[in-house]
Amino acid sequence: MVYEDYFANKRSDERLPCSWTGNCTSSDEISHKIKCQDISPCGVGISTSVPLPPRMETKLEIDTDKNDHFSLEGKVCWCRKDSGTWYAGIAFDKTFPLEMNKVI
């Protein structure tokens, strides 16, 4: 699903809660620590200490609770601040490569 389709149909996939950690790196090679809040086959909700501009292309390096590591690319759909923490939704460029129930 491409970014525009995901943004237009942002609730099309079930989101599963998760508490994975990792890094979000922009196209200009600036990296920020993230914590995943929820994930679906087409995107991920994250929290971070800095705002991420909508439409920013990003590479995610994610470590799961099961010691798996994933590298995914996507685009920031939205970002907002709540109680001192920034939250963002990122749409993947390609569908998540594994079945969600096998990694959560």
Secondary structure in CASP SS format (residue, H / E / C, confidence):
PFRMAT SS
TARGET T0000
AUTHOR 0000-0000-0000
METHOD secondary structure of the structure
MODEL  1
M C 1.00
V C 1.00
Y H 1.00
E H 1.00
D H 1.00
Y H 1.00
F H 1.00
A H 1.00
N C 1.00
K C 1.00
R C 1.00
S C 1.00
D C 1.00
E C 1.00
R C 1.00
L E 1.00
P E 1.00
C C 1.00
S C 1.00
W C 1.00
T E 1.00
G E 1.00
N E 1.00
C E 1.00
T E 1.00
S E 1.00
S C 1.00
D C 1.00
E C 1.00
I C 1.00
S E 1.00
H E 1.00
K E 1.00
I E 1.00
K E 1.00
C E 1.00
Q E 1.00
D E 1.00
I E 1.00
S E 1.00
P C 1.00
C C 1.00
G E 1.00
V E 1.00
G E 1.00
I E 1.00
S E 1.00
T E 1.00
S C 1.00
V C 1.00
P C 1.00
L C 1.00
P C 1.00
P C 1.00
R C 1.00
M C 1.00
E E 1.00
T E 1.00
K E 1.00
L E 1.00
E E 1.00
I E 1.00
D E 1.00
T C 1.00
D C 1.00
K C 1.00
N C 1.00
D C 1.00
H E 1.00
F E 1.00
S E 1.00
L E 1.00
E E 1.00
G E 1.00
K E 1.00
V E 1.00
C E 1.00
W E 1.00
C E 1.00
R E 1.00
K E 1.00
D E 1.00
S C 1.00
G C 1.00
T E 1.00
W E 1.00
Y E 1.00
A E 1.00
G E 1.00
I E 1.00
A E 1.00
F E 1.00
D C 1.00
K C 1.00
T C 1.00
F C 1.00
P C 1.00
L C 1.00
E C 1.00
M H 1.00
N H 1.00
K H 1.00
V H 1.00
I C 1.00
END
